[in-house]
Amino acid sequence: MNLKIMPVFFKTENQEAKAVVESIKDLIPDHAELMNETFVNTWEDLQDLQEKAARADIFLELSENIRLVPIRLFLGLGDLGLPIVLFGGEFSPGARRFEAMGYWRAMGKKAFLPLTQRELSEGLALMATKQRIEHTQALLLGSPFRSPYVVTSLPDYRVALRTLGVLIHSCDATGFSDTYKTVEEARVSRLATEWVKAAGRVIEPADTDVQKSARFYLAIKDLLEEHGAGALAVNCIPFVEEIQGTPCMALAKLNDEGIPSACEGDLTALMTMIFLERLANRPTFMGNVIYANPTEDVIELNHCVLPFRMEGYDEPQKPYVLRDYHGRGFGVTASFDPEIGHDVTVARFDPSLRELVFTQGQLLGYGEDFCRHSLRVKIPGVTGFMRQVRGNHHILVYGHYRERIVDLCAEFGIIPVSADSSSP
């Protein structure tokens, strides 16, 4: 869902307004859109704007002749229930806007006064990210209580709704199994063939293994559509043992489609994936911390689901090789070598979603361990990182986002906890 931005002009001619809107179009971030401009010259215009406000998410006030606007008429914009961004051009806040900001903030209203085009673009991007998180619905497949290894998963679905606005649906094991079994064979065969053709090589998996993985993907997609969800946590291990098949390839594909997808029913990890994916607009990697060396300041994250488009959704998919699951002779994972040297951010919420612990680093190396993908990361301080542990599964995303993480946490009332040697 895009952030709908309504440009508002006080005491401005139509042609002037169109020129201003044209000048800021390139500043509108992804997942946001400009609506038609609206003009306010009288109290009647302000009343008319109240009806239009129902179709918008924020007001973007862009008046050039702000000194001609009666202050009470201007303040009326704050009574219409939407957040307000005030921008009169670079380095030109204007006395009216300062007065309005003080008045609105005292009344508990949300307003933002950027001074540069960059601040404007970043502020709108922050609002768009927040809205995308708040409009996310997630689906948990399987019981949240049968995960054999995860005890720091979100214990109460209401915490996600209250803190992030994320609504969590659930589908028990029986519901998933029924859907899995009823996926049409033709769909399964087509997708399995597509995956095999796209692979550079198929080493261990048999055709039946690839078909089980394709069936996993299609069953998940059907259930996501049924529940209107755009994020997923699957308590996979009980399913893996039951059908001798894995969802690893399916989850990699889903993450590549912008659907954050977590393993082992870990809802805390999923909330972290949603937060970072929406912020960075890139897929994320969920992994176990299997190595932590305070002398080298290196950690290693290991798991079987590495999205092919970690560098961005517009980047080409990495070529891959199909392998089995943990060397056990069944299941399907996709193996490939990511490029080394990327800046990365590693993070995890605590189970109450009150804190987000994060660190920044650089991708040093890649290999295999118990799971297919091990990402080795240099961070500022392993000792500081270990002191802030909130659980095992950590989420890695390409890029450094310290300021944006801090700002987005502030929007949700979450405490950002830096695991670096310096505080955020």
Steps between C-alpha positions, in 0.01 A plus 500: 500500500646835394512802727251748352638854521262794449676826401331798668548863396385809689465825302670358191413527133436180304799533268737576786377192681549276200857625463573426866353148475702433187818609681457244779380197302846346500504524882200271544632165627402149397166386641364857502291698250394861455130577479356803321584831661239671720459876556393667825413868487192515723341318793262338256800356312626357829164334564505349150849370569368297792308276258803456274717412800326163528678393179849613610757387756689827551483866405803654329468878535703678229377862501748755366329810642455375855527849652169593333309218670290586810650302784165363624412371153842336477462338843172348384698252291596330825136431587442263206659193657799434272875539558637815337828565320580869450746597226545848359819428310853443620607700809167690499287385794306825548364648823148363441634144482707541815196631687282220365754233595509624858121516521439158346766325706354644818168348391660159439467522121761356266686750282839510329695801367786394268749767396654331195381287212697209642327536838165513323569186299634310802207609716246382242690172462483450877124555497456263204705232677300536819174468310618189315588335831167599657307358205683166503305188585697189589416130498633237740489146362497229766488521877701776670564260790649202315820661376771283656770768515340846525381632837541874432232515232234764553283357781195719438370594152345817647849639567570510125169675432542746785865588430539471123143479374569151359199269511594131533275226362557133572449173314554181698690196378184325384390800295838523332518126433156506338604786272834336422332177393244668276735711288447398137765269357526706181595812695758307699653343189527834315669677790739214577605488134555877502724481807709215359547678167609819677757315711858480383518146638294256704729299727310292758123571467286255303201617295267404786695724740465800269130427456446493878676834530292647216184368669611671823534830313163474327318397818653794685405742221141373506477547877658846487237602247221343705602695812598822321849474649829640371743341748550148632644292781486124457562252780678288243680225690189291583392523133850408380501181703144411399537533122879462468507826308598859574371854434852651472482570126143625538597747772794632297264565210240666725761733650604592145138599435499747790321259736712479818507130590649352816584142598424300815189700587713783639263796507756728669736435210215562256419839658869590460492387137190712431659804668829472307351396165256792500777739607766383252265385221712185467461136603659389825684190622409325826776300667628326810807658660736202479831682545603808699867593541574803725864506393419537130163673560338257258164323521352238269132452415391163368170381346355341186292789359707765323294715261639534148444877486668619820644797308151625407182398324611666177825304491528181294446170679821324599569171316458207736560129552233275652621307805336283764410594858781467756655217299212273600413378152164680473366854467617785278715802573654741250873556532692795353794722594404856592740781419730588789555854630143623543417726792244319716271560797421220747207535739238331718204620707459384856185283548299794638589719196605773744860500374676447169862393540717563194858522381662598171782324324644364179454164329842331510439149378263221410494126554294205623447342839210294633273719286587589139580870542748651745558875477810623684471862617753742648331720764631780726500287816400139563516550878249785483285295263491204739402722793186603312378156389119473482476156334666276245355582158644828373400679180755629252433755226742662258578864580557726800189669641589631846323837476195356325472220757513751785241725332265213416526359852403845633187495281390175668617580853764224481840535669790457254788322671833518320720194552797699368756664721317833449140577588238595236 
